[in-house]
Amino acid sequence: MPDPALASAAPRARPSAGDVALAVGGVALATLVVEAVKGVAPAVSLGVFYVVPVLLVATRSGVGLGVATAALSVAAFNWFELPPVRDFELADERHWAVLAVLLVVAVVSARIAEAGRRDAARADAARREADLVADLTTIVLSDRQVAASLPAAAARLEEHVGAPVTLRPWDPGLTGDGGPDGGAVVLRGPGGPVGVLRWTTPGDPAADAALRERVAPALGAVLAAGLERERLGAEAVEAETLRRSDEVKTTLLRTVGHDLRTPLTQISAAAAALRSPSLEPDERTELATGIEEGSDRLAAMIEKLLDLSRLEVGAAQPRADELFLDDLVRDALVALGPAAARVRVETEDPPPSVRADPAQVERIVVNLLENALVHGRPSAPRSPEADRVLVRIARRRGRAVVRVVDGGPGIPPEAREALFRPFTRGEGSSGPGSGLGLAIARGFAEANGGSLRVESYPGQGTAFVLELPPADGDGASAAGTVSAPDRAPASGGAPAAGRGRP
């Protein structure tokens, strides 16, 4: 049904049986009151009691039944109270004036009550419409995308109208023509049409008029504001993207230029020296090794730049597979080369399995280990163990977790998130590196549905925590953290071959 406030503001075509009963009962009660008190005052002065049922009926049912109640009151007053009683004739001509005054007062009171009823109904309808517009504004502007908020806005309109409502974004093929059982209107904003509102009603003119004349313009303005906010947001994102792109380009030229020039200089100098005919075999071998090292550094730098580029444009889509997490860590140790001798691995038994891209996870672990091995060394190791990097593999809160822990000086809280920005290196860090590894590691972690964070306390080392979604069915609880020497480099050696699965 339409909004009850709108319905109550509309004139009633026919009073209900309850309204008629109220009118007759009110007149009868007023007659009984007059009968009870007519000994106290003259009967001709008691006609004012009949104004009360007239006011009640007019307020509840409208002026039509109020006037009819006034006429019934005049007739009852004449019949029961004015002599000769039980007769409509009047013994005194002055009683005609009394009846006329009573009728006029009753009719005027009925009209005043009807006007008050209509004003109250209009005020209530306006309040309901204001609440509706406020709710629609909240619904539309609380969602980032206007189109995604339209179903909720239509549901709120249905609650208000009491009939099916359809709300759609503007399309040149849509129209605002309603069917025979409802209506439709084009929602317009300052810049033109923004949507179409259609509804089905029982044909109540007041409800239709309210939707067309008041609700629809307000809703159109709200939709236009939401669309404008989307446009400004998109422009802001584009501007921020361009700004960051410029920053990356500037930083790339400033930072990576030096990192690229160093191995190129090394390769160029070694190649030029190889032309000398007086070189000894050992010297030639040393120069050839320098060329290989420089080439490896260039290749690693180019690979990281390509990884970052793919992440920036969203092209690093993972090819997920189900694997044991310790296998991926083992592959990362193999890729790390001789530096893996400083890495110790501890894993749960059985090890957790993950669903992720193995190549990307391997790159994450390699980057974390390279960062720990280069920048996480203690300034003065107390023992060979203090110079090692520890890798722990476990299940935590339904996730597969890899913790890479070093014994370095730690990272202050305000500098931790900055480490994951491209071309950013820790304060006071020394050694090679372009500041890309951690940014790439977090990008690959998020691309695989995981996360990467840093935990650190000054003077107590740093832990990079990688969390990945577990493989389907990997819900076994941990049996405890145990050392896995067959997975870790034993006594500083290379990682051993993989063991069989339980």
C-alpha positions as CSV (number, residue, x, y, z in Angstrom):
1,M,0.0,0.0,0.0
2,P,1.2,3.6,-0.5
3,D,2.5,5.6,2.4
4,P,-0.2,6.0,5.0
5,A,0.6,9.6,5.5
6,L,-0.1,10.3,1.8
7,A,-3.3,8.2,1.9
8,S,-4.5,10.1,5.0
9,A,-3.9,13.5,3.2
10,A,-6.1,12.5,0.3
11,P,-9.9,13.1,0.5
12,R,-12.0,10.0,1.2
13,A,-14.6,9.1,-1.4
14,R,-16.8,7.1,0.9
15,P,-16.8,7.0,4.8
16,S,-16.4,3.6,6.3
17,A,-18.9,1.8,8.6
18,G,-16.7,2.6,11.5
19,D,-16.7,6.3,10.7
20,V,-20.5,6.3,10.5
21,A,-20.8,4.4,13.7
22,L,-18.5,7.0,15.4
23,A,-20.7,9.8,14.1
24,V,-24.0,8.3,15.3
25,G,-22.5,7.2,18.6
26,G,-21.0,10.6,19.2
27,V,-24.3,12.4,18.6
28,A,-26.1,9.9,20.9
29,L,-23.6,10.4,23.6
30,A,-23.9,14.2,23.3
31,T,-27.7,13.9,23.6
32,L,-27.3,11.8,26.8
33,V,-25.0,14.4,28.3
34,V,-27.4,17.2,27.4
35,E,-30.2,15.2,29.0
36,A,-28.1,14.8,32.2
37,V,-27.3,18.4,32.6
38,K,-30.3,20.3,31.2
39,G,-31.6,20.8,34.7
40,V,-28.6,22.9,35.5
41,A,-28.8,25.2,32.5
42,P,-31.5,26.1,29.9
43,A,-31.7,23.5,27.1
44,V,-31.2,26.0,24.3
45,S,-27.7,26.8,25.7
46,L,-26.5,23.2,25.7
47,G,-26.2,22.7,22.0
48,V,-22.4,23.3,22.3
49,F,-22.0,19.7,23.4
50,Y,-22.9,18.6,19.9
51,V,-19.8,20.4,18.5
52,V,-17.5,17.7,20.2
53,P,-18.6,14.7,18.1
54,V,-18.5,16.9,15.0
55,L,-14.9,17.8,15.7
56,L,-13.9,14.2,16.4
57,V,-15.6,12.9,13.2
58,A,-14.2,15.7,11.0
59,T,-10.7,15.1,12.3
60,R,-10.9,11.4,11.7
61,S,-13.0,11.1,8.6
62,G,-13.0,14.4,6.8
63,V,-15.3,17.4,6.3
64,G,-18.0,15.5,4.4
65,L,-19.0,13.2,7.3
66,G,-18.3,16.1,9.7
67,V,-21.0,18.2,8.0
68,A,-23.4,15.2,8.1
69,T,-22.7,14.8,11.8
70,A,-23.5,18.5,12.3
71,A,-26.8,18.1,10.5
72,L,-27.6,15.0,12.6
73,S,-26.7,16.9,15.8
74,V,-29.1,19.7,14.9
75,A,-31.9,17.2,14.2
76,A,-31.2,15.4,17.5
77,F,-31.1,18.6,19.4
78,N,-34.4,19.7,17.9
79,W,-36.1,16.3,18.4
80,F,-35.0,15.6,22.0
81,E,-34.4,19.0,23.6
82,L,-36.3,21.9,22.0
83,P,-40.0,22.0,22.8
84,P,-42.1,20.5,21.6
85,V,-39.9,17.4,22.2
86,R,-40.2,14.3,20.0
87,D,-41.3,16.7,17.2
88,F,-39.4,18.7,14.6
89,E,-41.7,21.7,15.0
90,L,-40.5,24.6,17.2
91,A,-42.7,26.3,19.7
92,D,-40.6,29.4,19.8
93,E,-39.3,31.0,16.6
94,R,-36.2,32.0,18.4
95,H,-35.1,28.4,18.5
96,W,-34.6,28.6,14.8
97,A,-31.7,31.0,15.5
98,V,-30.4,28.5,18.0
99,L,-30.4,25.7,15.5
100,A,-28.9,27.9,12.8
101,V,-26.0,28.9,15.1
102,L,-25.4,25.3,16.2
103,L,-25.3,24.2,12.5
104,V,-22.9,27.0,11.5
105,V,-20.6,26.4,14.5
106,A,-20.6,22.7,13.8
107,V,-19.9,23.1,10.1
108,V,-17.1,25.7,10.7
109,S,-15.6,23.4,13.4
110,A,-15.7,20.5,10.9
111,R,-13.9,22.5,8.3
112,I,-11.3,23.7,10.8
113,A,-10.8,20.1,12.0
114,E,-10.5,18.9,8.4
115,A,-7.9,21.6,7.7
116,G,-5.9,20.6,10.7
117,R,-6.1,17.0,9.8
118,R,-4.8,17.7,6.3
119,D,-2.0,19.9,7.6
120,A,-0.9,17.3,10.1
121,A,-1.0,14.6,7.4
122,R,1.0,16.8,5.0
123,A,3.5,17.5,7.7
124,D,3.8,13.8,8.4
125,A,4.2,13.0,4.7
126,A,6.9,15.7,4.4
127,R,8.7,14.2,7.4
128,R,8.5,10.7,5.9
129,E,9.8,12.0,2.5
130,A,12.6,13.9,4.2
131,D,13.6,10.7,6.1
132,L,13.4,8.8,2.8
133,V,15.6,11.3,1.0
134,A,18.1,11.2,3.9
135,D,18.2,7.4,3.8
136,L,18.6,7.4,0.0
137,T,21.5,9.9,0.3
138,T,23.2,7.7,2.9
139,I,22.7,4.6,0.8
140,V,24.0,6.1,-2.5
141,L,26.9,8.1,-1.1
142,S,28.1,5.4,1.3
143,D,29.0,3.1,-1.6
144,R,32.0,3.7,-3.8
145,Q,30.1,2.8,-6.9
146,V,26.6,4.4,-7.5
147,A,25.5,1.4,-9.6
148,A,26.2,-1.0,-6.7
149,S,23.9,1.1,-4.3
150,L,20.9,1.1,-6.6
151,P,19.4,-2.2,-5.3
152,A,19.5,-1.0,-1.7
153,A,18.0,2.3,-2.7
154,A,15.2,0.6,-4.6
155,A,14.5,-1.6,-1.5
156,R,14.1,1.6,0.6
157,L,11.8,3.1,-1.9
158,E,9.7,-0.1,-2.0
159,E,9.4,0.2,1.8
160,H,8.1,3.7,1.4
161,V,5.8,3.2,-1.5
162,G,4.6,-0.3,-0.5
163,A,4.8,-1.6,-4.0
164,P,7.5,-2.9,-6.4
165,V,10.1,-0.3,-7.4
166,T,12.8,-0.5,-10.1
167,L,15.8,1.9,-10.1
168,R,18.3,1.7,-12.9
169,P,21.2,3.9,-14.2
170,W,20.5,6.1,-17.1
171,D,20.6,4.5,-20.5
172,P,19.5,6.3,-23.7
173,G,17.3,3.3,-24.5
174,L,15.4,3.7,-21.3
175,T,12.3,5.9,-21.0
176,G,10.3,7.4,-18.2
177,D,6.9,6.1,-19.5
178,G,5.0,4.2,-16.9
179,G,2.5,1.4,-17.5
180,P,-1.2,1.4,-16.7
181,D,-0.7,0.1,-13.1
182,G,2.2,2.3,-12.1
183,G,4.5,5.2,-13.1
184,A,8.0,6.0,-14.1
185,V,10.1,9.1,-14.2
186,V,13.6,10.0,-15.6
187,L,15.9,11.1,-12.7
188,R,17.8,14.2,-13.7
189,G,20.9,15.9,-12.3
190,P,22.5,19.2,-13.2
191,G,24.3,17.6,-16.1
192,G,21.3,15.6,-17.5
193,P,19.6,12.3,-17.0
194,V,21.2,10.0,-14.4
195,G,18.7,7.2,-14.0
196,V,15.1,5.9,-14.4
197,L,12.7,5.2,-11.5
198,R,9.7,2.9,-12.1
199,W,7.1,1.8,-9.6
200,T,3.8,-0.1,-9.4
201,T,1.0,1.5,-7.3
202,P,-2.7,1.0,-6.7
203,G,-3.2,4.2,-8.6
204,D,-3.1,6.6,-5.6
205,P,-2.7,10.1,-7.1
206,A,-1.1,11.5,-3.9
207,A,1.6,8.8,-3.8
208,D,2.3,9.2,-7.5
209,A,2.5,12.9,-7.3
210,A,4.8,12.7,-4.2
211,L,7.2,10.4,-6.1
212,R,7.2,12.5,-9.3
213,E,7.3,16.0,-7.8
214,R,9.4,15.6,-4.7
215,V,11.2,12.3,-4.2
216,A,12.4,11.8,-7.8
217,P,14.1,15.3,-8.1
218,A,15.8,14.8,-4.8
219,L,16.9,11.2,-5.8
220,G,18.2,12.5,-9.1
221,A,20.3,15.1,-7.4
222,V,21.7,12.5,-5.0
223,L,22.6,10.1,-7.9
224,A,24.2,13.0,-9.8
225,A,26.3,13.9,-6.7
226,G,27.4,10.2,-6.3
227,L,28.4,10.0,-10.0
228,E,30.3,13.3,-9.7
229,R,32.1,11.9,-6.7
230,E,33.0,8.8,-8.7
231,R,34.3,11.0,-11.5
232,L,36.4,13.1,-9.2
233,G,37.7,10.0,-7.4
234,A,38.7,8.5,-10.7
235,E,40.5,11.7,-11.7
236,A,42.2,11.8,-8.3
237,V,43.3,8.2,-8.7
238,E,44.6,8.9,-12.2
239,A,46.4,12.0,-11.0
240,E,47.9,10.1,-8.1
241,T,49.0,7.3,-10.5
242,L,50.6,9.8,-12.8
243,R,52.4,11.5,-9.9
244,R,53.7,8.1,-8.6
245,S,54.7,7.2,-12.1
246,D,56.7,10.4,-12.3
247,E,58.2,9.7,-8.9
248,V,59.2,6.2,-10.0
249,K,60.7,7.4,-13.2
250,T,62.7,10.1,-11.3
251,T,63.8,7.6,-8.7
252,L,64.6,5.0,-11.3
253,L,66.9,7.4,-13.1
254,R,68.6,8.6,-9.9
255,T,68.9,5.3,-8.1
256,V,68.9,2.5,-10.6
257,G,71.1,4.4,-12.9
258,H,73.9,4.1,-10.4
259,D,73.2,0.5,-9.8
260,L,73.2,-0.3,-13.5
261,R,76.3,1.8,-14.1
262,T,78.4,-0.1,-11.5
263,P,78.2,-3.6,-13.0
264,L,78.5,-2.1,-16.5
265,T,81.7,-0.4,-15.5
266,Q,83.0,-3.6,-13.9
267,I,82.2,-5.6,-17.1
268,S,83.7,-2.9,-19.4
269,A,86.9,-2.6,-17.4
270,A,87.3,-6.4,-17.1
271,A,86.7,-6.9,-20.9
272,A,89.2,-4.2,-21.8
273,A,91.8,-5.8,-19.5
274,L,91.3,-9.2,-21.1
275,R,92.8,-7.8,-24.3
276,S,96.2,-7.5,-22.6
277,P,98.6,-10.2,-23.9
278,S,100.6,-10.1,-20.7
279,L,97.9,-11.4,-18.4
280,E,98.5,-14.5,-16.4
281,P,95.9,-17.3,-16.4
282,D,94.9,-16.5,-12.8
283,E,94.4,-12.9,-13.7
284,R,92.3,-13.8,-16.8
285,T,90.2,-16.1,-14.6
286,E,89.7,-13.3,-12.0
287,L,88.6,-10.9,-14.8
288,A,86.3,-13.4,-16.3
289,T,84.7,-14.0,-12.8
290,G,84.2,-10.2,-12.5
291,I,82.4,-10.1,-15.8
292,E,80.1,-13.0,-14.7
293,E,79.4,-11.3,-11.4
294,G,78.6,-8.0,-13.1
295,S,76.4,-9.8,-15.6
296,D,74.5,-11.6,-12.8
297,R,73.9,-8.2,-11.0
298,L,72.6,-6.7,-14.2
299,A,70.3,-9.7,-14.9
300,A,69.0,-9.6,-11.3
301,M,68.3,-5.9,-11.6
302,I,66.5,-6.2,-14.9
303,E,64.5,-9.2,-13.5
304,K,63.4,-7.0,-10.5
305,L,62.4,-4.1,-12.7
306,L,60.3,-6.4,-14.9
307,D,58.7,-7.9,-11.8
308,L,57.9,-4.4,-10.5
309,S,56.5,-3.4,-13.9
310,R,54.2,-6.4,-14.0
311,L,52.9,-5.7,-10.5
312,E,52.4,-2.0,-11.2
313,V,50.2,-2.7,-14.3
314,G,48.4,-5.7,-12.7
315,A,49.9,-8.2,-15.1
316,A,51.5,-10.5,-12.4
317,Q,48.6,-12.9,-12.3
318,P,49.5,-16.0,-10.3
319,R,49.3,-19.5,-11.7
320,A,48.2,-21.2,-8.5
321,D,49.2,-24.8,-7.6
322,E,49.1,-26.8,-4.4
323,L,52.6,-27.4,-3.0
324,F,54.3,-28.0,0.3
325,L,55.7,-24.7,1.6
326,D,59.0,-26.1,2.7
327,D,59.7,-27.3,-0.9
328,L,59.3,-23.7,-2.0
329,V,61.7,-22.5,0.7
330,R,64.2,-25.2,-0.4
331,D,64.0,-24.0,-4.0
332,A,64.6,-20.5,-2.9
333,L,67.7,-21.6,-1.0
334,V,69.0,-23.4,-4.1
335,A,68.4,-20.2,-6.1
336,L,70.2,-18.2,-3.4
337,G,73.5,-20.1,-4.1
338,P,76.4,-20.1,-1.7
339,A,74.8,-17.5,0.6
340,A,72.4,-20.2,1.7
341,A,75.1,-21.5,4.0
342,R,74.1,-18.8,6.5
343,V,70.4,-19.8,6.5
344,R,68.8,-22.2,9.0
345,V,65.3,-23.6,8.4
346,E,62.8,-24.9,11.0
347,T,59.5,-26.4,9.9
348,E,56.5,-28.1,11.4
349,D,56.1,-31.8,10.7
350,P,54.1,-32.3,8.6
351,P,54.9,-29.1,6.8
352,P,52.0,-26.8,5.7
353,S,50.9,-26.8,2.1
354,V,49.7,-23.7,0.2
355,R,47.8,-22.9,-3.0
356,A,50.0,-20.3,-4.8
357,D,52.2,-19.6,-7.7
358,P,55.4,-21.5,-7.0
359,A,57.7,-19.1,-9.0
360,Q,56.3,-16.0,-7.3
361,V,56.5,-17.5,-3.8
362,E,60.1,-18.6,-4.5
363,R,60.8,-15.0,-5.6
364,I,59.3,-13.7,-2.3
365,V,61.4,-15.9,-0.2
366,V,64.6,-15.2,-2.2
367,N,64.0,-11.5,-1.9
368,L,63.4,-11.8,1.9
369,L,66.5,-13.9,2.4
370,E,68.7,-11.5,0.2
371,N,67.5,-8.6,2.3
372,A,68.2,-10.4,5.6
373,L,71.6,-11.6,4.5
374,V,72.7,-8.2,3.3
375,H,71.0,-5.7,5.7
376,G,70.3,-7.9,8.7
377,R,73.8,-8.7,9.9
378,P,74.6,-7.8,13.4
379,S,77.4,-5.1,13.7
380,A,79.5,-7.4,15.9
381,P,78.4,-11.1,15.8
382,R,78.9,-12.8,19.1
383,S,79.0,-16.3,17.5
384,P,78.6,-17.9,14.1
385,E,74.9,-18.6,15.0
386,A,74.3,-14.9,15.6
387,D,75.2,-14.2,11.9
388,R,72.7,-16.7,10.6
389,V,69.3,-16.0,9.2
390,L,66.5,-18.2,10.6
391,V,63.5,-19.4,8.5
392,R,60.5,-20.8,10.4
393,I,57.6,-22.6,8.5
394,A,54.4,-23.2,10.4
395,R,50.6,-22.9,10.5
396,R,49.1,-20.0,12.4
397,R,45.3,-19.2,12.6
398,G,44.5,-21.2,9.5
399,R,47.3,-19.7,7.4
400,A,50.6,-21.0,6.2
401,V,53.4,-18.8,7.6
402,V,57.0,-18.2,6.7
403,R,59.1,-16.1,9.2
404,V,62.5,-14.8,8.0
405,V,64.3,-13.7,11.2
406,D,67.7,-11.9,11.2
407,G,69.9,-10.7,14.0
408,G,70.4,-7.2,12.8
409,P,70.0,-3.8,14.6
410,G,66.2,-3.8,14.1
411,I,63.9,-1.2,12.4
412,P,62.1,1.7,14.1
413,P,58.3,1.6,13.9
414,E,58.0,4.7,11.8
415,A,60.3,3.3,9.1
416,R,58.7,-0.2,8.7
417,E,56.0,0.5,6.1
418,A,58.4,2.6,4.0
419,L,60.5,-0.4,3.4
420,F,57.8,-1.9,1.1
421,R,57.9,1.2,-1.2
422,P,59.9,0.8,-4.4
423,F,63.5,2.1,-4.3
424,T,63.4,2.5,-0.5
425,R,66.2,1.2,1.6
426,G,66.5,1.1,5.4
427,E,68.2,4.0,7.2
428,G,71.8,3.4,7.5
429,S,71.7,0.2,5.4
430,S,74.9,-0.6,3.5
431,G,75.7,-3.1,0.8
432,P,74.3,-3.6,-2.7
433,G,70.6,-3.3,-3.5
434,S,68.1,-1.0,-5.2
435,G,65.3,-1.1,-2.7
436,L,63.0,-3.2,-5.0
437,G,63.1,-6.6,-3.3
438,L,60.7,-6.0,-0.5
439,A,58.2,-4.1,-2.7
440,I,58.2,-7.0,-5.1
441,A,57.8,-9.5,-2.3
442,R,54.7,-7.8,-0.9
443,G,53.2,-7.4,-4.4
444,F,53.6,-11.1,-5.1
445,A,52.3,-12.0,-1.6
446,E,49.1,-9.9,-2.1
447,A,48.7,-11.3,-5.7
448,N,48.6,-14.8,-4.2
449,G,46.0,-13.9,-1.6
450,G,48.5,-13.5,1.2
451,S,50.2,-10.7,3.1
452,L,53.7,-9.6,4.1
453,R,54.5,-7.6,7.2
454,V,57.6,-6.7,9.3
455,E,58.0,-7.2,13.0
456,S,61.0,-5.6,14.7
457,Y,62.4,-4.3,18.0
458,P,65.4,-2.0,18.0
459,G,68.5,-4.0,18.9
460,Q,66.7,-7.4,18.7
461,G,66.6,-8.1,15.0
462,T,63.8,-8.1,12.4
463,A,61.3,-10.7,11.3
464,F,59.5,-10.5,7.9
465,V,56.3,-12.6,8.2
466,L,54.8,-14.0,5.0
467,E,51.3,-15.5,5.3
468,L,49.7,-17.5,2.5
469,P,46.3,-19.2,2.1
470,P,46.5,-23.0,2.8
471,A,45.8,-25.6,0.2
472,D,42.3,-27.2,0.2
473,G,42.1,-29.8,3.0
474,D,45.3,-28.6,4.8
475,G,43.6,-28.2,8.1
476,A,45.8,-30.5,10.2
477,S,46.9,-29.0,13.4
478,A,50.6,-28.5,14.0
479,A,52.3,-31.3,15.8
480,G,55.0,-28.9,17.1
481,T,57.8,-27.0,15.6
482,V,60.8,-29.2,15.0
483,S,64.1,-28.7,13.4
484,A,64.5,-29.9,9.9
485,P,68.2,-30.4,9.2
486,D,67.5,-32.2,6.0
487,R,65.9,-29.0,4.7
488,A,68.4,-26.6,6.1
489,P,72.0,-26.1,5.4
490,A,73.8,-28.4,7.8
491,S,76.8,-26.7,9.6
492,G,76.8,-23.9,7.0
493,G,76.5,-26.2,4.0
494,A,74.1,-26.2,1.1
495,P,70.5,-27.5,1.6
496,A,70.2,-31.2,1.4
497,A,67.9,-33.1,-1.0
498,G,64.2,-33.2,-0.2
499,R,62.7,-36.0,1.9
500,G,59.7,-38.1,1.2
501,R,56.2,-37.0,2.3
502,P,54.5,-38.7,5.2
